[in-house]
Amino acid sequence: MEEIHALLNGDSKFDLLIIEACVRPALMYSHKFKVPVIQISSFGFMLGNDEVIGALTHPVLFPIIMRQRIFNLTFWEKLYELYVHYWIIFHWHMRELGIHKNQDKPLPQALQEYMDSSKNGVIYFSLGSNAQSSMLHSDTINMLIDVFSKLPYNVLWKWEKDELPGISKNIKISKWLPQTDLLRHPNLKLFITQGGLQSTDEAINSGVPLIGIPMMGDQWYNVEFYEHLKIGIGLDIEAITREKLLKAIETVISDERYYYLSYLLNLKRKLRNILNDQPQTALDRAVWWTEYVLRHGGAKHLRAASANLTWFEFYEVEFILKLLMLIFTTIVVLIIISHLVYRRLRCFMYSQKVKITKDKKQI
């Protein structure tokens, strides 16, 4: 807090601010220092980012990443998800894919030998840095150990503590593993992940089939895409059982549909080529655009026309109200004219009828 107070109350000068996109209050620094801002997000397109850059959004076509269901929704499920969408936005009142990926590097010697010597292959289990596996309920941990111990594969488990009691010989724990390089090893059969964006991106780039166990944030959103693209299976942490986990592992590894499609989608010009079909690396592009923003004083000419507009202005409420008023006035005028014409015709017809009656009486 002292550093923040010193920064806000001091006379520091900057040319550019690079801030975390999901920390919305950090935008206040752009007002304080009067300089351009670049937002970086490790969660993809976060809540409120659309308003900041003036991007178009849609609760169904472009769902926010906090949603848990996005495909094949029934009417009532869609209604519930719409409620969730606006509830999250009410209570919460850019993505440069691939920057985190490193160049290919060899594995540490001990890990390389371990991977090479695994005759049946290796399953890699990691819940990332936020959802640590050591924080799971003891019953869940024991269930995982029981399932892994029955497998014919070796299991690499990212475990944040020094020891994990009760593990079998085929389970190896480590506080840290070079995930990107590990996923590229040909003996890696399966990646069991929490479904984070970076882990998903790295697995897709390496052509590894997935089992996703989402726990927070955008992970449900990402894991639903596993099943939608047929590159993996999703499991609910609150409903997971030995039978469900064992069946999911056996299905993803033994069913060629998952491994082959994952391989096909990546190595044969699908997901992997989509990610890598770029004139430069994501990091080089990020550096170039950072310098571009600096060269052109914030590059305001690239900002969306809808940026910094109120919802009243964005949706042209004034124009719509005027248009509705014009239509309403036109309809009212037409009704009045029609009524007057009708009355005139009726009076005319009545006068003609009276005249004919008088003529008959005179005859």
SEZA-650291 format. One record per residue (C-alpha): residue number from 0; residue in three letters; chain; x, y, z. Coordinates in steps of 0.1 Angstrom, whole numbers. Example, Ala and Ser with C-alpha at 12.3 -4.5 7.8 and 13.67 -1.06 7.14 Angstrom:
<atoms>
{resi=0, resn=ALA, chain=A, X=123, Y=-45, Z=78}
{resi=1, resn=SER, chain=A, X=137, Y=-11, Z=71}
</atoms>
This chain:
<atoms>
{resi=0, resn=MET, chain=A, X=0, Y=0, Z=0}
{resi=1, resn=GLU, chain=A, X=29, Y=24, Z=8}
{resi=2, resn=GLU, chain=A, X=43, Y=19, Z=-27}
{resi=3, resn=ILE, chain=A, X=9, Y=26, Z=-43}
{resi=4, resn=HIS, chain=A, X=4, Y=58, Z=-22}
{resi=5, resn=ALA, chain=A, X=39, Y=69, Z=-32}
{resi=6, resn=LEU, chain=A, X=32, Y=63, Z=-68}
{resi=7, resn=LEU, chain=A, X=-1, Y=81, Z=-68}
{resi=8, resn=ASN, chain=A, X=12, Y=111, Z=-48}
{resi=9, resn=GLY, chain=A, X=46, Y=113, Z=-65}
{resi=10, resn=ASP, chain=A, X=57, Y=130, Z=-97}
{resi=11, resn=SER, chain=A, X=67, Y=99, Z=-117}
{resi=12, resn=LYS, chain=A, X=64, Y=101, Z=-155}
{resi=13, resn=PHE, chain=A, X=57, Y=73, Z=-179}
{resi=14, resn=ASP, chain=A, X=53, Y=69, Z=-216}
{resi=15, resn=LEU, chain=A, X=31, Y=38, Z=-215}
{resi=16, resn=LEU, chain=A, X=12, Y=17, Z=-190}
{resi=17, resn=ILE, chain=A, X=9, Y=-21, Z=-192}
{resi=18, resn=ILE, chain=A, X=-17, Y=-34, Z=-168}
{resi=19, resn=GLU, chain=A, X=-36, Y=-66, Z=-160}
{resi=20, resn=ALA, chain=A, X=-69, Y=-65, Z=-178}
{resi=21, resn=CYS, chain=A, X=-89, Y=-83, Z=-151}
{resi=22, resn=VAL, chain=A, X=-80, Y=-57, Z=-125}
{resi=23, resn=ARG, chain=A, X=-105, Y=-30, Z=-136}
{resi=24, resn=PRO, chain=A, X=-94, Y=-4, Z=-109}
{resi=25, resn=ALA, chain=A, X=-59, Y=-3, Z=-125}
{resi=26, resn=LEU, chain=A, X=-74, Y=18, Z=-153}
{resi=27, resn=MET, chain=A, X=-73, Y=47, Z=-129}
{resi=28, resn=TYR, chain=A, X=-36, Y=50, Z=-135}
{resi=29, resn=SER, chain=A, X=-43, Y=60, Z=-171}
{resi=30, resn=HIS, chain=A, X=-62, Y=90, Z=-157}
{resi=31, resn=LYS, chain=A, X=-34, Y=98, Z=-132}
{resi=32, resn=PHE, chain=A, X=-5, Y=96, Z=-156}
{resi=33, resn=LYS, chain=A, X=-23, Y=107, Z=-188}
{resi=34, resn=VAL, chain=A, X=-6, Y=80, Z=-210}
{resi=35, resn=PRO, chain=A, X=-17, Y=52, Z=-233}
{resi=36, resn=VAL, chain=A, X=-26, Y=19, Z=-218}
{resi=37, resn=ILE, chain=A, X=-21, Y=-17, Z=-230}
{resi=38, resn=GLN, chain=A, X=-41, Y=-44, Z=-211}
{resi=39, resn=ILE, chain=A, X=-28, Y=-79, Z=-208}
{resi=40, resn=SER, chain=A, X=-50, Y=-108, Z=-198}
{resi=41, resn=SER, chain=A, X=-41, Y=-143, Z=-188}
{resi=42, resn=PHE, chain=A, X=-79, Y=-152, Z=-188}
{resi=43, resn=GLY, chain=A, X=-88, Y=-142, Z=-223}
{resi=44, resn=PHE, chain=A, X=-115, Y=-115, Z=-227}
{resi=45, resn=MET, chain=A, X=-124, Y=-105, Z=-192}
{resi=46, resn=LEU, chain=A, X=-154, Y=-88, Z=-178}
{resi=47, resn=GLY, chain=A, X=-155, Y=-51, Z=-187}
{resi=48, resn=ASN, chain=A, X=-128, Y=-53, Z=-213}
{resi=49, resn=ASP, chain=A, X=-155, Y=-49, Z=-240}
{resi=50, resn=GLU, chain=A, X=-165, Y=-16, Z=-226}
{resi=51, resn=VAL, chain=A, X=-130, Y=-3, Z=-223}
{resi=52, resn=ILE, chain=A, X=-121, Y=-10, Z=-260}
{resi=53, resn=GLY, chain=A, X=-156, Y=-5, Z=-274}
{resi=54, resn=ALA, chain=A, X=-160, Y=-41, Z=-286}
{resi=55, resn=LEU, chain=A, X=-193, Y=-56, Z=-295}
{resi=56, resn=THR, chain=A, X=-206, Y=-83, Z=-272}
{resi=57, resn=HIS, chain=A, X=-235, Y=-107, Z=-272}
{resi=58, resn=PRO, chain=A, X=-247, Y=-128, Z=-243}
{resi=59, resn=VAL, chain=A, X=-252, Y=-159, Z=-265}
{resi=60, resn=LEU, chain=A, X=-229, Y=-155, Z=-295}
{resi=61, resn=PHE, chain=A, X=-200, Y=-142, Z=-274}
{resi=62, resn=PRO, chain=A, X=-205, Y=-155, Z=-239}
{resi=63, resn=ILE, chain=A, X=-183, Y=-142, Z=-211}
{resi=64, resn=ILE, chain=A, X=-157, Y=-167, Z=-199}
{resi=65, resn=MET, chain=A, X=-173, Y=-170, Z=-164}
{resi=66, resn=ARG, chain=A, X=-201, Y=-190, Z=-179}
{resi=67, resn=GLN, chain=A, X=-203, Y=-227, Z=-173}
{resi=68, resn=ARG, chain=A, X=-225, Y=-238, Z=-202}
{resi=69, resn=ILE, chain=A, X=-224, Y=-225, Z=-238}
{resi=70, resn=PHE, chain=A, X=-233, Y=-254, Z=-262}
{resi=71, resn=ASN, chain=A, X=-265, Y=-273, Z=-269}
{resi=72, resn=LEU, chain=A, X=-287, Y=-254, Z=-244}
{resi=73, resn=THR, chain=A, X=-324, Y=-260, Z=-240}
{resi=74, resn=PHE, chain=A, X=-347, Y=-231, Z=-237}
{resi=75, resn=TRP, chain=A, X=-347, Y=-231, Z=-199}
{resi=76, resn=GLU, chain=A, X=-309, Y=-236, Z=-198}
{resi=77, resn=LYS, chain=A, X=-304, Y=-207, Z=-221}
{resi=78, resn=LEU, chain=A, X=-328, Y=-186, Z=-200}
{resi=79, resn=TYR, chain=A, X=-308, Y=-196, Z=-168}
{resi=80, resn=GLU, chain=A, X=-274, Y=-188, Z=-185}
{resi=81, resn=LEU, chain=A, X=-288, Y=-154, Z=-196}
{resi=82, resn=TYR, chain=A, X=-297, Y=-148, Z=-160}
{resi=83, resn=VAL, chain=A, X=-262, Y=-158, Z=-149}
{resi=84, resn=HIS, chain=A, X=-246, Y=-136, Z=-176}
{resi=85, resn=TYR, chain=A, X=-263, Y=-104, Z=-164}
{resi=86, resn=TRP, chain=A, X=-260, Y=-114, Z=-127}
{resi=87, resn=ILE, chain=A, X=-222, Y=-117, Z=-131}
{resi=88, resn=ILE, chain=A, X=-220, Y=-84, Z=-151}
{resi=89, resn=PHE, chain=A, X=-241, Y=-66, Z=-125}
{resi=90, resn=HIS, chain=A, X=-218, Y=-78, Z=-97}
{resi=91, resn=TRP, chain=A, X=-186, Y=-72, Z=-115}
{resi=92, resn=HIS, chain=A, X=-198, Y=-34, Z=-122}
{resi=93, resn=MET, chain=A, X=-66, Y=-85, Z=-247}
{resi=94, resn=ARG, chain=A, X=-57, Y=-114, Z=-253}
{resi=95, resn=GLU, chain=A, X=-24, Y=-122, Z=-271}
{resi=96, resn=LEU, chain=A, X=-26, Y=-159, Z=-275}
{resi=97, resn=GLY, chain=A, X=7, Y=-177, Z=-273}
{resi=98, resn=ILE, chain=A, X=29, Y=-151, Z=-255}
{resi=99, resn=HIS, chain=A, X=34, Y=-175, Z=-226}
{resi=100, resn=LYS, chain=A, X=47, Y=-203, Z=-249}
{resi=101, resn=ASN, chain=A, X=85, Y=-207, Z=-249}
{resi=102, resn=GLN, chain=A, X=107, Y=-220, Z=-276}
{resi=103, resn=ASP, chain=A, X=113, Y=-258, Z=-277}
{resi=104, resn=LYS, chain=A, X=138, Y=-268, Z=-250}
{resi=105, resn=PRO, chain=A, X=151, Y=-302, Z=-240}
{resi=106, resn=LEU, chain=A, X=138, Y=-316, Z=-207}
{resi=107, resn=PRO, chain=A, X=160, Y=-318, Z=-177}
{resi=108, resn=GLN, chain=A, X=181, Y=-350, Z=-180}
{resi=109, resn=ALA, chain=A, X=164, Y=-368, Z=-151}
{resi=110, resn=LEU, chain=A, X=129, Y=-360, Z=-165}
{resi=111, resn=GLN, chain=A, X=139, Y=-369, Z=-200}
{resi=112, resn=GLU, chain=A, X=152, Y=-404, Z=-188}
{resi=113, resn=TYR, chain=A, X=120, Y=-409, Z=-169}
{resi=114, resn=MET, chain=A, X=98, Y=-401, Z=-199}
{resi=115, resn=ASP, chain=A, X=119, Y=-422, Z=-223}
{resi=116, resn=SER, chain=A, X=119, Y=-452, Z=-200}
{resi=117, resn=SER, chain=A, X=81, Y=-452, Z=-195}
{resi=118, resn=LYS, chain=A, X=71, Y=-482, Z=-216}
{resi=119, resn=ASN, chain=A, X=33, Y=-477, Z=-215}
{resi=120, resn=GLY, chain=A, X=35, Y=-439, Z=-215}
{resi=121, resn=VAL, chain=A, X=29, Y=-411, Z=-190}
{resi=122, resn=ILE, chain=A, X=-2, Y=-393, Z=-177}
{resi=123, resn=TYR, chain=A, X=5, Y=-358, Z=-165}
{resi=124, resn=PHE, chain=A, X=-17, Y=-344, Z=-138}
{resi=125, resn=SER, chain=A, X=-16, Y=-307, Z=-128}
{resi=126, resn=LEU, chain=A, X=-42, Y=-283, Z=-116}
{resi=127, resn=GLY, chain=A, X=-21, Y=-252, Z=-123}
{resi=128, resn=SER, chain=A, X=-9, Y=-226, Z=-99}
{resi=129, resn=ASN, chain=A, X=-42, Y=-212, Z=-86}
{resi=130, resn=ALA, chain=A, X=-61, Y=-245, Z=-80}
{resi=131, resn=GLN, chain=A, X=-34, Y=-265, Z=-62}
{resi=132, resn=SER, chain=A, X=-39, Y=-302, Z=-59}
{resi=133, resn=SER, chain=A, X=-26, Y=-302, Z=-24}
{resi=134, resn=MET, chain=A, X=-56, Y=-281, Z=-13}
{resi=135, resn=LEU, chain=A, X=-81, Y=-308, Z=-25}
{resi=136, resn=HIS, chain=A, X=-102, Y=-326, Z=1}
{resi=137, resn=SER, chain=A, X=-84, Y=-357, Z=15}
{resi=138, resn=ASP, chain=A, X=-111, Y=-380, Z=2}
{resi=139, resn=THR, chain=A, X=-105, Y=-366, Z=-33}
{resi=140, resn=ILE, chain=A, X=-67, Y=-370, Z=-30}
{resi=141, resn=ASN, chain=A, X=-71, Y=-406, Z=-18}
{resi=142, resn=MET, chain=A, X=-95, Y=-413, Z=-47}
{resi=143, resn=LEU, chain=A, X=-69, Y=-399, Z=-72}
{resi=144, resn=ILE, chain=A, X=-41, Y=-420, Z=-57}
{resi=145, resn=ASP, chain=A, X=-63, Y=-451, Z=-58}
{resi=146, resn=VAL, chain=A, X=-72, Y=-446, Z=-95}
{resi=147, resn=PHE, chain=A, X=-37, Y=-437, Z=-106}
{resi=148, resn=SER, chain=A, X=-22, Y=-467, Z=-88}
{resi=149, resn=LYS, chain=A, X=-44, Y=-491, Z=-108}
{resi=150, resn=LEU, chain=A, X=-33, Y=-477, Z=-142}
{resi=151, resn=PRO, chain=A, X=-6, Y=-494, Z=-163}
{resi=152, resn=TYR, chain=A, X=9, Y=-459, Z=-170}
{resi=153, resn=ASN, chain=A, X=33, Y=-438, Z=-151}
{resi=154, resn=VAL, chain=A, X=18, Y=-407, Z=-136}
{resi=155, resn=LEU, chain=A, X=35, Y=-373, Z=-132}
{resi=156, resn=TRP, chain=A, X=17, Y=-353, Z=-105}
{resi=157, resn=LYS, chain=A, X=24, Y=-316, Z=-99}
{resi=158, resn=TRP, chain=A, X=22, Y=-317, Z=-61}
{resi=159, resn=GLU, chain=A, X=30, Y=-285, Z=-41}
{resi=160, resn=LYS, chain=A, X=44, Y=-302, Z=-10}
{resi=161, resn=ASP, chain=A, X=75, Y=-323, Z=-3}
{resi=162, resn=GLU, chain=A, X=56, Y=-356, Z=3}
{resi=163, resn=LEU, chain=A, X=24, Y=-373, Z=-7}
{resi=164, resn=PRO, chain=A, X=17, Y=-403, Z=16}
{resi=165, resn=GLY, chain=A, X=3, Y=-435, Z=1}
{resi=166, resn=ILE, chain=A, X=14, Y=-431, Z=-35}
{resi=167, resn=SER, chain=A, X=23, Y=-462, Z=-55}
{resi=168, resn=LYS, chain=A, X=55, Y=-468, Z=-75}
{resi=169, resn=ASN, chain=A, X=40, Y=-456, Z=-108}
{resi=170, resn=ILE, chain=A, X=33, Y=-421, Z=-93}
{resi=171, resn=LYS, chain=A, X=60, Y=-394, Z=-93}
{resi=172, resn=ILE, chain=A, X=54, Y=-360, Z=-76}
{resi=173, resn=SER, chain=A, X=71, Y=-327, Z=-83}
{resi=174, resn=LYS, chain=A, X=66, Y=-292, Z=-71}
{resi=175, resn=TRP, chain=A, X=73, Y=-278, Z=-106}
{resi=176, resn=LEU, chain=A, X=75, Y=-293, Z=-141}
{resi=177, resn=PRO, chain=A, X=84, Y=-277, Z=-175}
{resi=178, resn=GLN, chain=A, X=49, Y=-281, Z=-187}
{resi=179, resn=THR, chain=A, X=53, Y=-268, Z=-223}
{resi=180, resn=ASP, chain=A, X=83, Y=-291, Z=-230}
{resi=181, resn=LEU, chain=A, X=68, Y=-320, Z=-211}
{resi=182, resn=LEU, chain=A, X=36, Y=-319, Z=-232}
{resi=183, resn=ARG, chain=A, X=57, Y=-323, Z=-264}
{resi=184, resn=HIS, chain=A, X=72, Y=-356, Z=-254}
{resi=185, resn=PRO, chain=A, X=59, Y=-385, Z=-275}
{resi=186, resn=ASN, chain=A, X=53, Y=-407, Z=-245}
{resi=187, resn=LEU, chain=A, X=28, Y=-384, Z=-229}
{resi=188, resn=LYS, chain=A, X=-5, Y=-401, Z=-233}
{resi=189, resn=LEU, chain=A, X=-29, Y=-377, Z=-214}
{resi=190, resn=PHE, chain=A, X=-30, Y=-344, Z=-197}
{resi=191, resn=ILE, chain=A, X=-54, Y=-341, Z=-167}
{resi=192, resn=THR, chain=A, X=-58, Y=-303, Z=-162}
{resi=193, resn=GLN, chain=A, X=-80, Y=-278, Z=-144}
{resi=194, resn=GLY, chain=A, X=-87, Y=-263, Z=-178}
{resi=195, resn=GLY, chain=A, X=-68, Y=-230, Z=-176}
{resi=196, resn=LEU, chain=A, X=-63, Y=-210, Z=-208}
{resi=197, resn=GLN, chain=A, X=-25, Y=-214, Z=-209}
{resi=198, resn=SER, chain=A, X=-26, Y=-251, Z=-202}
{resi=199, resn=THR, chain=A, X=-53, Y=-256, Z=-228}
{resi=200, resn=ASP, chain=A, X=-33, Y=-236, Z=-254}
{resi=201, resn=GLU, chain=A, X=-1, Y=-256, Z=-247}
{resi=202, resn=ALA, chain=A, X=-20, Y=-289, Z=-249}
{resi=203, resn=ILE, chain=A, X=-36, Y=-280, Z=-282}
{resi=204, resn=ASN, chain=A, X=-3, Y=-269, Z=-296}
{resi=205, resn=SER, chain=A, X=13, Y=-302, Z=-285}
{resi=206, resn=GLY, chain=A, X=-16, Y=-324, Z=-298}
{resi=207, resn=VAL, chain=A, X=-22, Y=-340, Z=-263}
{resi=208, resn=PRO, chain=A, X=-57, Y=-353, Z=-254}
{resi=209, resn=LEU, chain=A, X=-73, Y=-338, Z=-223}
{resi=210, resn=ILE, chain=A, X=-94, Y=-345, Z=-192}
{resi=211, resn=GLY, chain=A, X=-106, Y=-312, Z=-177}
{resi=212, resn=ILE, chain=A, X=-116, Y=-308, Z=-141}
{resi=213, resn=PRO, chain=A, X=-127, Y=-271, Z=-139}
{resi=214, resn=MET, chain=A, X=-127, Y=-253, Z=-106}
{resi=215, resn=MET, chain=A, X=-128, Y=-216, Z=-111}
{resi=216, resn=GLY, chain=A, X=-130, Y=-186, Z=-135}
{resi=217, resn=ASP, chain=A, X=-129, Y=-195, Z=-172}
{resi=218, resn=GLN, chain=A, X=-121, Y=-232, Z=-167}
{resi=219, resn=TRP, chain=A, X=-157, Y=-244, Z=-173}
{resi=220, resn=TYR, chain=A, X=-158, Y=-223, Z=-205}
{resi=221, resn=ASN, chain=A, X=-126, Y=-239, Z=-217}
{resi=222, resn=VAL, chain=A, X=-134, Y=-275, Z=-208}
{resi=223, resn=GLU, chain=A, X=-167, Y=-274, Z=-225}
{resi=224, resn=PHE, chain=A, X=-148, Y=-267, Z=-257}
{resi=225, resn=TYR, chain=A, X=-128, Y=-299, Z=-251}
{resi=226, resn=GLU, chain=A, X=-159, Y=-319, Z=-255}
{resi=227, resn=HIS, chain=A, X=-173, Y=-297, Z=-283}
{resi=228, resn=LEU, chain=A, X=-141, Y=-301, Z=-304}
{resi=229, resn=LYS, chain=A, X=-137, Y=-338, Z=-293}
{resi=230, resn=ILE, chain=A, X=-102, Y=-333, Z=-279}
{resi=231, resn=GLY, chain=A, X=-111, Y=-344, Z=-244}
{resi=232, resn=ILE, chain=A, X=-136, Y=-350, Z=-216}
{resi=233, resn=GLY, chain=A, X=-148, Y=-328, Z=-188}
{resi=234, resn=LEU, chain=A, X=-155, Y=-340, Z=-152}
{resi=235, resn=ASP, chain=A, X=-172, Y=-322, Z=-123}
{resi=236, resn=ILE, chain=A, X=-150, Y=-320, Z=-93}
{resi=237, resn=GLU, chain=A, X=-180, Y=-321, Z=-70}
{resi=238, resn=ALA, chain=A, X=-194, Y=-353, Z=-86}
{resi=239, resn=ILE, chain=A, X=-162, Y=-371, Z=-95}
{resi=240, resn=THR, chain=A, X=-158, Y=-407, Z=-84}
{resi=241, resn=ARG, chain=A, X=-133, Y=-435, Z=-89}
{resi=242, resn=GLU, chain=A, X=-154, Y=-451, Z=-116}
{resi=243, resn=LYS, chain=A, X=-160, Y=-418, Z=-135}
{resi=244, resn=LEU, chain=A, X=-123, Y=-408, Z=-135}
{resi=245, resn=LEU, chain=A, X=-111, Y=-443, Z=-144}
{resi=246, resn=LYS, chain=A, X=-136, Y=-445, Z=-173}
{resi=247, resn=ALA, chain=A, X=-126, Y=-411, Z=-185}
{resi=248, resn=ILE, chain=A, X=-89, Y=-420, Z=-186}
{resi=249, resn=GLU, chain=A, X=-95, Y=-453, Z=-203}
{resi=250, resn=THR, chain=A, X=-119, Y=-437, Z=-228}
{resi=251, resn=VAL, chain=A, X=-96, Y=-408, Z=-238}
{resi=252, resn=ILE, chain=A, X=-65, Y=-430, Z=-240}
{resi=253, resn=SER, chain=A, X=-80, Y=-461, Z=-257}
{resi=254, resn=ASP, chain=A, X=-106, Y=-445, Z=-279}
{resi=255, resn=GLU, chain=A, X=-88, Y=-434, Z=-310}
{resi=256, resn=ARG, chain=A, X=-115, Y=-408, Z=-316}
{resi=257, resn=TYR, chain=A, X=-100, Y=-386, Z=-289}
{resi=258, resn=TYR, chain=A, X=-63, Y=-391, Z=-295}
{resi=259, resn=TYR, chain=A, X=-65, Y=-393, Z=-333}
{resi=260, resn=LEU, chain=A, X=-88, Y=-363, Z=-336}
{resi=261, resn=SER, chain=A, X=-66, Y=-343, Z=-312}
{resi=262, resn=TYR, chain=A, X=-36, Y=-352, Z=-333}
{resi=263, resn=LEU, chain=A, X=-55, Y=-346, Z=-365}
{resi=264, resn=LEU, chain=A, X=-69, Y=-313, Z=-355}
{resi=265, resn=ASN, chain=A, X=-35, Y=-300, Z=-345}
{resi=266, resn=LEU, chain=A, X=-8, Y=-317, Z=-367}
{resi=267, resn=LYS, chain=A, X=-30, Y=-317, Z=-398}
{resi=268, resn=ARG, chain=A, X=-38, Y=-280, Z=-402}
{resi=269, resn=LYS, chain=A, X=-65, Y=-275, Z=-377}
{resi=270, resn=LEU, chain=A, X=-62, Y=-261, Z=-342}
{resi=271, resn=ARG, chain=A, X=-24, Y=-262, Z=-341}
{resi=272, resn=ASN, chain=A, X=-20, Y=-245, Z=-375}
{resi=273, resn=ILE, chain=A, X=-46, Y=-219, Z=-365}
{resi=274, resn=LEU, chain=A, X=-26, Y=-210, Z=-335}
{resi=275, resn=ASN, chain=A, X=7, Y=-210, Z=-354}
{resi=276, resn=ASP, chain=A, X=-3, Y=-196, Z=-387}
{resi=277, resn=GLN, chain=A, X=11, Y=-161, Z=-380}
{resi=278, resn=PRO, chain=A, X=37, Y=-140, Z=-397}
{resi=279, resn=GLN, chain=A, X=56, Y=-136, Z=-364}
{resi=280, resn=THR, chain=A, X=55, Y=-150, Z=-329}
{resi=281, resn=ALA, chain=A, X=30, Y=-137, Z=-305}
{resi=282, resn=LEU, chain=A, X=57, Y=-122, Z=-283}
{resi=283, resn=ASP, chain=A, X=73, Y=-104, Z=-313}
{resi=284, resn=ARG, chain=A, X=38, Y=-91, Z=-323}
{resi=285, resn=ALA, chain=A, X=31, Y=-79, Z=-288}
{resi=286, resn=VAL, chain=A, X=65, Y=-60, Z=-287}
{resi=287, resn=TRP, chain=A, X=58, Y=-45, Z=-321}
{resi=288, resn=TRP, chain=A, X=23, Y=-32, Z=-311}
{resi=289, resn=THR, chain=A, X=36, Y=-19, Z=-279}
{resi=290, resn=GLU, chain=A, X=62, Y=2, Z=-297}
{resi=291, resn=TYR, chain=A, X=35, Y=11, Z=-323}
{resi=292, resn=VAL, chain=A, X=13, Y=25, Z=-295}
{resi=293, resn=LEU, chain=A, X=43, Y=45, Z=-282}
{resi=294, resn=ARG, chain=A, X=53, Y=58, Z=-316}
{resi=295, resn=HIS, chain=A, X=18, Y=71, Z=-324}
{resi=296, resn=GLY, chain=A, X=9, Y=86, Z=-290}
{resi=297, resn=GLY, chain=A, X=-16, Y=60, Z=-279}
{resi=298, resn=ALA, chain=A, X=-28, Y=50, Z=-315}
{resi=299, resn=LYS, chain=A, X=-62, Y=66, Z=-309}
{resi=300, resn=HIS, chain=A, X=-69, Y=62, Z=-346}
{resi=301, resn=LEU, chain=A, X=-73, Y=25, Z=-340}
{resi=302, resn=ARG, chain=A, X=-98, Y=28, Z=-312}
{resi=303, resn=ALA, chain=A, X=-133, Y=14, Z=-320}
{resi=304, resn=ALA, chain=A, X=-159, Y=41, Z=-328}
{resi=305, resn=SER, chain=A, X=-180, Y=27, Z=-299}
{resi=306, resn=ALA, chain=A, X=-153, Y=32, Z=-273}
{resi=307, resn=ASN, chain=A, X=-162, Y=55, Z=-244}
{resi=308, resn=LEU, chain=A, X=-198, Y=58, Z=-254}
{resi=309, resn=THR, chain=A, X=-226, Y=54, Z=-229}
{resi=310, resn=TRP, chain=A, X=-251, Y=27, Z=-235}
{resi=311, resn=PHE, chain=A, X=-276, Y=55, Z=-243}
{resi=312, resn=GLU, chain=A, X=-253, Y=67, Z=-271}
{resi=313, resn=PHE, chain=A, X=-242, Y=32, Z=-282}
{resi=314, resn=TYR, chain=A, X=-277, Y=19, Z=-288}
{resi=315, resn=GLU, chain=A, X=-288, Y=52, Z=-303}
{resi=316, resn=VAL, chain=A, X=-317, Y=55, Z=-278}
{resi=317, resn=GLU, chain=A, X=-324, Y=91, Z=-288}
{resi=318, resn=PHE, chain=A, X=-325, Y=82, Z=-325}
{resi=319, resn=ILE, chain=A, X=-348, Y=52, Z=-318}
{resi=320, resn=LEU, chain=A, X=-371, Y=73, Z=-296}
{resi=321, resn=LYS, chain=A, X=-373, Y=100, Z=-323}
{resi=322, resn=LEU, chain=A, X=-380, Y=74, Z=-349}
{resi=323, resn=LEU, chain=A, X=-407, Y=58, Z=-329}
{resi=324, resn=MET, chain=A, X=-422, Y=92, Z=-322}
{resi=325, resn=LEU, chain=A, X=-421, Y=99, Z=-360}
{resi=326, resn=ILE, chain=A, X=-438, Y=66, Z=-367}
{resi=327, resn=PHE, chain=A, X=-463, Y=71, Z=-340}
{resi=328, resn=THR, chain=A, X=-471, Y=107, Z=-352}
{resi=329, resn=THR, chain=A, X=-474, Y=95, Z=-388}
{resi=330, resn=ILE, chain=A, X=-498, Y=67, Z=-377}
{resi=331, resn=VAL, chain=A, X=-519, Y=92, Z=-356}
{resi=332, resn=VAL, chain=A, X=-520, Y=117, Z=-384}
{resi=333, resn=LEU, chain=A, X=-531, Y=89, Z=-408}
{resi=334, resn=ILE, chain=A, X=-558, Y=78, Z=-384}
{resi=335, resn=ILE, chain=A, X=-570, Y=113, Z=-379}
{resi=336, resn=ILE, chain=A, X=-571, Y=119, Z=-417}
{resi=337, resn=SER, chain=A, X=-588, Y=86, Z=-423}
{resi=338, resn=HIS, chain=A, X=-613, Y=95, Z=-396}
{resi=339, resn=LEU, chain=A, X=-620, Y=129, Z=-411}
{resi=340, resn=VAL, chain=A, X=-623, Y=114, Z=-446}
{resi=341, resn=TYR, chain=A, X=-646, Y=88, Z=-432}
{resi=342, resn=ARG, chain=A, X=-668, Y=114, Z=-415}
{resi=343, resn=ARG, chain=A, X=-669, Y=136, Z=-447}
{resi=344, resn=LEU, chain=A, X=-679, Y=106, Z=-468}
{resi=345, resn=ARG, chain=A, X=-705, Y=96, Z=-443}
{resi=346, resn=CYS, chain=A, X=-719, Y=132, Z=-442}
{resi=347, resn=PHE, chain=A, X=-719, Y=133, Z=-479}
{resi=348, resn=MET, chain=A, X=-736, Y=99, Z=-482}
{resi=349, resn=TYR, chain=A, X=-762, Y=110, Z=-456}
{resi=350, resn=SER, chain=A, X=-769, Y=143, Z=-474}
{resi=351, resn=GLN, chain=A, X=-773, Y=125, Z=-506}
{resi=352, resn=LYS, chain=A, X=-797, Y=100, Z=-490}
{resi=353, resn=VAL, chain=A, X=-817, Y=129, Z=-475}
{resi=354, resn=LYS, chain=A, X=-819, Y=147, Z=-509}
{resi=355, resn=ILE, chain=A, X=-831, Y=115, Z=-526}
{resi=356, resn=THR, chain=A, X=-858, Y=111, Z=-500}
{resi=357, resn=LYS, chain=A, X=-870, Y=146, Z=-504}
{resi=358, resn=ASP, chain=A, X=-871, Y=143, Z=-542}
{resi=359, resn=LYS, chain=A, X=-892, Y=111, Z=-538}
{resi=360, resn=LYS, chain=A, X=-917, Y=129, Z=-515}
{resi=361, resn=GLN, chain=A, X=-921, Y=158, Z=-539}
{resi=362, resn=ILE, chain=A, X=-929, Y=134, Z=-567}
</atoms>
